Amino acid sequence: MAKAPKPPKSTSKDAKPGRSVVLVGMMGAGKSTIGRRLAARLDIPFVDADAEIERAAGQTIGEIFEAHGEAEFRRGEERVIARLLDGERKIIATGGGAFVNDRTRNRINDKGVSVWLRAELPVLLERVSRNSARPLLKQGDPESVLRKLAEERYRYYEQADIVVDSSTGPHRDVVDAIVKKLRDLEAAPKGKGPSKAAAATR
Ligand code: S3P
């Protein structure tokens, strides 16, 4: 009897998403680091939304906050992310406040796949303490600022398509977890598959 053909070997190509993958979550969650690695793994471009905002403004984020205020930064952030979502498929790392904006969140969830990189507060605090460039953390004691932002923002981050913990373990494991969940999500088209809560097993 003729042998049934072997199923093709699973490769990272299988998980290549049809839509852009947008990493959301708190400062220090590892969105840029993991985003870069995920893009390399899936062989699609990586864009850091904060870097794009800086490029478009010709100023650093700190300078934008200082010269124009947070509201103006948020307007630029919304415009830049809308533009990035309209372009070719890519991995996009967003700043921690982006997904809180209703229009941005809806756009991301319409046009892309959102991934909340979740990490415990002490881990976030340890990571952000290595870099002093974040203006919001200068508005008070960084731990209290982060705790307050987490309290305000988790209800939005929870609306992401996928949730992956990035608190501990090697980056490769976090990337593996995202690739696996992307594959599961691609197999179950939006609206028809398991609920977001089910897709987001933590
Ligand atoms: C912000 C996070 C920052 C940057 C800006 C505001 C926030 O990006 O967009 O300082 O509101 O949480 P990261 O999350 O990449 O640090």
Residues whose N, C-alpha, C, O or C-beta is under 5 A from the ligand:
A	BS01	S3P	G25 M26 M27 G28 D50 I61 T94 G95 G96 G97 R134 P135
